[in-house]
Amino acid sequence: MALEAPHLLLVLLVLLVLVSGSWMQSLEADIEQREVEEALLVTCRYSHLRRPYQLRTWCRKKPNGCNMLVTTSKPRTLAQDNQYTIWDDPDSGFLNVTMAKLNNYDMGLYWCATFNVSSHIISQLRMVPVVVNPETQQYHGNSSTVCPQPSQDPGAHGHSPLSLRTQSDH
């Protein structure tokens, strides 16, 4: 399925961000593309040597940081908030995030991150660009086609105004 202009612009913007900064080279940034109503499962790996335990969070990028969508409360305990779930296993060094029932508004940049409660610092583990393909609309009944017609005036350049043809299903 071809990407529409807004989706293509987001993908190009994400690629520009990824290419422009050498500091981004250490971060994984695979574009996750899904259809409306599908779920997205993301696995984020990290160094599991940190002690004491730091909370893990899934957040959406905003201009001055990120909006925390779901955050762990303790290791190996599922946390859920609306369409988001997060599971962290620090002994294995990975966390899983699920976004259920994606919609067009879910398209954007997300992070897996650690959250230091005492300093209120969010440290990005992985950036995840999410692209949600728009719903495919099925139309029934009449369909319309716009077709240019060649000009009848031999001295005119280009085409005459567009005409509208309607084709009915019988």
PyMOL commands that set and color helices and strands:
alter all, ss='L'
color gray80, all
select helices_A, chain A and resi 5-20+22-26+104-106
alter helices_A, ss='H'
color red, helices_A
select strands_A, chain A and resi 32-35+40-45+55-62+65-71+79-81+84-89+94-99+108-116+121-133+143-147+163-167
alter strands_A, ss='S'
color yellow, strands_A
deselect
rebuild
show_as cartoon
